[in-house]
């Protein structure tokens, strides 16, 4: 059974000084965004994209070394904005107080919950402890994150939960993960009802996103076989998604341009769920 983790951490601080540059006396400090699971993949892409829009960011990630690398990358690309890293364990609820302390004196304008934990196994083959861990990281942790930050959330502000298209249709090979993402989709809607109108909550469900398709590779499978498989499973857009694709959608959802979007569950998958394509007569002439 294969596992992956994003943003499942123990507490420590890489750097705080940059976020202290702006005191409460300043009239309009830059908006502040918090991104969990922000040291790689979609989370890191979101952090970079929001910094393009003038945000200071706090990212969480797996370990201090990767956190330092992420911060260096963000700062090198966005010299006029501030970035800080915080490591915390997603299911160690007492650690979230450290995050609240870190943003003391600042309002939080955007929260993006991107940290996740998954297991490649059928749900009936998942032991109870692992199932509960997946639900805790993927569902309970985003809820508690927002609750802890709630006193610091600006009016208006935005929360975006990064879910998955597996939470829409389900994937048998990712059984417990699919269940957790379906629950996260409904959590986003319930939070949207509770927190409106001050806070807009929306959910994003990415489809197959590179390098996320790597879990499909079997031991010993050749790259050629993998390319053939991916070629047959490309969405109508004829490419896999990228972290930047999702980051662009998140940037829209946290901006005033999406002011009337509340409680939405938006799929970004290149058309994979638009319908079943004609595999008998594909455009390139191949047939099944």
Secondary structure, 3 states (H helix, E strand, C coil): CEEEEECCCCCEECCCHHHHHCCCCCCCCCCEEEEECCCCHHHHHHHHHHHHCCCEEEEECCCHHHHHHHHHHHHHHCCCCCEEEEECCCCCHHHHHHHHHHCCCCCEEEEEECCEEEEEECHHHCCHHHHHHHHHHHHHHHHHHHHHHHHHEEEEEEEEEECCHHHCCCCCCEHHHHHHHHHHHHHHHHHHHHHCCCEEEEEEEECCECCHHHHHCCCCCCHHHHHHHHHHCCCCCCCCECHHHHHHHHHHHCCHHHCCCCCCEEEECCCCCCCCCCCCCCCCCCCC
